[in-house]
Amino acid sequence: MHMLKKFWSVLTAIPIYLLLALKMPKWFICAINKIRRGFLWKGSKDVNGGCCLVASLAWEKIMRLIDLGGLGILNLEVMGWALQMLWLCGNDTLFRSSRWLLGKSIEELAPNVFRTVTYLELWDAISDVHLSSSADIHRWKFESSGFFSSRSAYKAFFVGAIKFEPWKRLWKSWAPNKCMIFLWLAVRNRCWTVDRLQKRELPHPDYCLLCDQEEKNIQHVLTSCVFARKSWRKVQKHSKKEFNSLVILGAWFLWKHRNSCVFAGSAPNIQIAIQAFKDEANLWIAGGAKGVAGLQLVRIS
């Protein structure tokens, strides 16, 4: 959490002050992004492709809004465009060439007007438009108030992108950032399981060390694996918000237990995994976890 605060308050906030008034060259944006990427994944200026997501997930996807499947990291180039739109002033809306009527300009609606000064096509288009005696004003269609904001301008650049449906269940649940980011990776199939290691011809186990069956992907590790199914049966359902947090916690410890078997040579043990789960749940409760205060270990058999 401390690292994320530094990321937002220093490495992201400082460039925004420059972008508010200046159009930065492409190389500058790339240099800042390189530093931000290294700090986010490793806590240092430089980071290579083997660290966390750098090689497994495009930075452009990470910079998407959280409801579009990203981490909500600001895209500095797009944010610069949104901020600098504040300074678009000096000219009123142009009657003929501005797109003020039905989302088009008069030039587009009635091109003959410009060539033959024929107003019949234009007459049909504006027949239902009632002009008031007050002065015309600019209205920003991406805000219900009609007033421009850089926030809505930034979001407008993502119009048309595919929604990330489970974003609320993930990011609105109470859990440490590391656990939520892991599950975000799992949903996007970006964890280093056998399928991805095999595709890149990297060393990998021939089978799932938790159940001795074929480990196809992250879905196997977290849901279809016999070990995983037995573990989930021991976690009873709670309220929706508590249950979402439990899913995040359970997935995190299944992944940790799997990695312990792969890298440390540990033997799979449901009792050890469940005990670690309980201990961590207790720490969450002791830490004042919002929304899961009612989570008691007596509910976890």
PyMOL commands that set and color helices and strands:
alter all, ss='L'
color gray80, all
select helices_A, chain A and resi 2-19+26-42+59-62+66-68+76-87+106-109+111-116+120-126+150-156+167-171+177-187+194-199+218-224+226-233+240-263+270-286+297-299
alter helices_A, ss='H'
color red, helices_A
deselect
rebuild
show_as cartoon
